[in-house]
Amino acid sequence: MSADPLLDPLRRLEPRGSLLVVTGAGISLASGIPTFRGTDRDAIWKRDVMELGTWGYFEEDPVGSWRWYLSRFDLVFGAKPNAGHTALAALERWHAGRGGRFLLVTQNIDTLHEQAGSRAMVKVHGSADRLRCTRSGCVHGAPRGSIARAEVDLARFVERPCAERLPRCPACGAVLRQHVLWFDETYDSHDDYAFDRVLEAAHTPDLVLFVGTSFSVGATDAILRAGRHMRPTVLSLDPGEHAPPPGVTGLRLKAEEALPAVCRALGAV
């Protein structure tokens, strides 16, 4: 299939119109990061996610939680943006240059969108390159604080994972945690998730483009419900077998192939 079904709605988008892009784990698959709920062989969340990816598990076994995330983040930190990420950054520049409103909402905790040059972005599930203090109200804790992962020495814990070597907050000494939204937490648990900004953008879009998402998390459902009264054009770009929800036009295209082709056709690159 050609990229024409995606190109035509973008061409019809008014210069000052609103474009909302929502990405899931599928866009990072071509960068070597397994999807979370997908059908690929290495999909991360196929096992134990409801137990391991929770605040409850962290409270019960912080050492086990830290070990689990460190083993999976090796893939995240070694990855580079693919052509799909780069094309979305180009699409942002193209539409912003026309005076349009653009927001990229990503469910991914990798940093590939940032590396590719995306700027108008909300990371609703947090970011793997940051940590935060478990003590609420700490300068590095919820609801506003976090700390760059690069500023924390993890070597002692990696060398010998144990409770005595858990990474600790440099400000107050409490144990640090991943700066990610766990399955038993809510979007309002940290300001960085910026869910109010997401819903505001979802109320007024002219075009919504979902890329590489299985529509299995609360964010996608909330976005669809928020924009329903506007009746925007809603597309889903995903080569997998996921059936998009009613009202969403599914395009069985690979983001790393279709998005660059669209940008070239629009003159965005």
C-alpha positions in Angstrom: 0.0 0.0 0.0 1.3 3.5 -0.8 1.3 6.4 1.7 -1.4 8.3 -0.2 -4.2 7.6 2.4 -1.9 9.4 4.9 -0.7 12.1 2.6 -4.1 13.3 1.5 -5.4 14.3 5.0 -2.1 16.1 5.7 -2.4 18.0 2.4 -6.0 19.0 3.4 -4.9 20.2 6.8 -5.3 24.0 7.0 -2.0 26.0 7.5 -3.2 27.1 10.9 -4.9 23.8 11.8 -4.2 21.5 14.7 -2.3 18.3 14.3 -2.1 15.8 17.1 0.3 12.9 16.8 0.2 10.0 19.3 3.0 7.4 19.2 3.3 4.0 20.9 6.0 1.4 21.1 5.6 0.3 17.5 7.4 3.4 16.2 10.6 2.3 18.1 10.5 -1.3 16.9 12.7 -0.4 13.8 15.3 1.0 16.3 15.6 -2.4 18.0 13.3 -1.7 21.0 10.7 -4.5 21.4 7.1 -3.4 21.6 5.3 -3.6 24.8 2.0 -5.3 23.9 2.7 -6.2 20.3 2.9 -9.5 18.5 6.7 -9.4 17.9 8.6 -12.2 19.5 10.4 -10.0 22.1 7.4 -7.9 23.2 8.4 -6.7 26.7 5.1 -6.7 28.5 4.1 -10.3 27.5 4.9 -11.6 30.9 4.6 -10.3 34.5 3.9 -6.7 33.7 0.9 -6.3 36.0 3.2 -7.4 38.8 6.6 -6.0 37.9 5.6 -2.6 36.4 3.9 -1.4 39.6 4.5 0.7 42.6 3.3 -2.2 44.7 6.1 -4.4 43.4 8.6 -1.7 44.0 7.5 -1.3 47.6 7.6 -5.1 48.1 11.0 -5.6 46.4 12.8 -2.4 45.4 16.0 -4.4 44.5 14.0 -6.7 42.2 12.3 -3.7 40.6 15.6 -1.9 39.9 17.2 -5.1 38.5 14.2 -5.7 36.2 14.3 -2.2 34.8 18.1 -2.0 34.4 18.0 -5.3 32.4 15.4 -3.8 30.0 16.8 -0.3 29.7 20.0 -1.6 28.1 18.1 -1.8 24.9 16.5 1.6 25.3 19.7 3.5 25.9 21.6 1.8 23.1 18.9 2.6 20.5 19.0 5.4 17.8 16.1 7.2 16.1 14.8 5.6 13.0 13.4 7.3 9.9 9.9 7.4 11.5 11.2 9.5 14.4 13.1 11.8 12.1 10.1 12.2 9.8 7.8 13.2 12.7 10.3 15.9 13.8 10.3 17.2 10.2 6.5 17.1 10.1 6.4 19.2 13.3 8.8 21.8 11.7 6.7 21.8 8.5 3.4 22.4 10.2 4.8 24.9 12.8 6.3 26.9 9.9 2.8 27.2 8.4 1.5 28.7 11.7 -0.2 25.5 12.7 -0.6 23.9 16.1 1.3 20.6 16.7 1.7 18.3 19.6 3.4 14.9 19.8 2.1 12.7 22.6 4.3 9.7 23.1 3.6 6.7 25.3 7.2 5.7 25.0 9.8 6.2 27.7 12.8 6.1 25.3 14.5 9.3 24.2 14.3 8.7 20.4 11.9 11.5 19.6 14.1 14.0 21.4 17.2 12.7 19.7 15.4 13.0 16.3 14.5 16.7 17.0 10.9 16.7 18.2 10.2 19.6 20.5 6.4 20.1 21.0 6.1 16.9 23.0 4.5 15.3 26.0 5.8 12.0 27.5 2.7 10.7 29.3 4.5 7.7 30.7 7.6 9.4 31.9 11.2 9.0 30.6 13.9 6.4 31.0 16.6 9.0 31.2 15.3 10.4 34.5 14.8 9.1 38.0 12.9 10.5 40.9 12.9 10.4 44.7 10.3 8.2 46.4 9.7 10.9 49.0 6.8 13.1 47.8 7.6 16.7 48.1 11.4 16.3 47.8 13.0 18.6 45.3 13.7 15.4 43.2 10.3 13.8 43.9 6.6 14.1 42.9 4.7 16.1 42.0 7.3 18.2 40.1 10.8 17.0 40.7 13.1 14.4 39.0 16.8 14.0 38.4 18.8 13.1 35.3 19.8 9.5 35.3 23.3 10.5 34.2 23.7 12.4 37.5 23.2 9.3 39.7 26.0 6.8 40.2 24.4 3.4 39.6 27.7 1.5 39.4 27.6 0.2 43.1 24.2 -1.3 42.7 25.0 -2.8 39.3 28.1 -4.4 40.8 26.2 -6.0 43.6 22.4 -5.5 43.7 21.2 -5.4 47.3 19.1 -3.2 49.5 22.2 -1.4 51.0 23.3 -0.3 47.5 20.0 0.9 46.2 20.4 4.3 44.4 19.5 7.1 46.7 18.3 10.7 46.4 21.2 13.2 46.6 18.9 15.7 48.3 17.3 13.7 51.1 18.7 10.1 51.0 15.5 8.3 50.2 15.5 5.5 47.7 15.2 6.6 44.0 12.7 5.0 41.5 12.2 5.1 37.8 10.6 8.2 36.5 7.9 6.3 34.7 4.1 5.8 35.1 3.5 2.4 36.7 0.3 0.4 36.1 -1.1 1.1 39.5 -0.5 4.9 39.3 -2.5 7.7 37.6 -1.6 10.4 35.1 -2.0 13.1 37.7 0.7 11.6 39.9 3.4 13.8 38.4 3.4 17.1 36.5 5.7 15.8 33.8 3.0 13.6 32.5 1.2 16.8 31.5 -2.1 15.0 31.0 -4.1 18.3 31.1 -2.1 19.5 28.1 -2.8 16.3 26.3 -6.6 16.5 26.9 -6.6 20.2 25.9 -4.9 19.3 22.5 -7.3 16.4 22.1 -10.4 18.6 22.4 -9.5 20.7 19.4 -7.7 18.7 16.7 -8.3 18.8 13.0 -6.2 15.7 12.4 -5.2 13.0 14.8 -2.5 10.5 13.8 -1.8 7.4 16.0 1.5 5.7 15.1 2.5 2.3 16.4 0.0 2.0 19.2 -2.2 -0.9 20.2 -4.8 1.4 21.9 -4.3 -0.6 25.1 -3.6 2.2 27.5 -5.8 4.9 29.1 -4.1 7.8 27.2 -5.4 6.6 23.8 -8.9 6.1 25.0 -9.0 9.5 26.7 -7.7 11.2 23.6 -10.4 9.6 21.4 -13.2 10.5 23.9 -12.0 14.0 24.3 -12.0 14.7 20.5 -15.2 12.9 19.7 -17.4 16.0 19.6 -14.9 17.7 17.1 -15.2 14.8 14.6 -11.6 15.1 13.5 -10.0 12.9 10.9 -8.4 10.1 12.9 -5.8 7.7 11.4 -3.8 4.9 12.8 -0.5 3.9 11.2 0.5 0.4 12.2 1.5 -2.6 10.2 0.4 -5.1 12.8 -2.8 -7.0 13.4 -4.3 -4.6 15.9 -7.8 -3.5 14.9 -8.3 0.2 15.5 -11.3 1.4 17.5 -14.5 2.6 15.8 -14.0 5.9 14.0 -10.3 5.4 13.4 -9.1 4.6 9.9 -6.3 1.9 10.1 -3.4 2.1 7.6 -1.2 -1.1 7.5 2.0 0.8 6.9 5.4 0.9 8.5 6.1 4.3 10.1 9.8 4.2 9.1 8.7 3.9 5.4 5.4 5.8 5.1 6.3 8.9 7.2 9.5 9.8 5.3 7.7 9.3 2.0 4.9 11.7 3.2 7.4 14.3 4.3 9.1 14.2 0.9 5.8 14.6 -0.9 4.9 17.6 1.4 8.3 19.2 0.9 8.9 18.9 4.7 12.5 17.6 4.2 
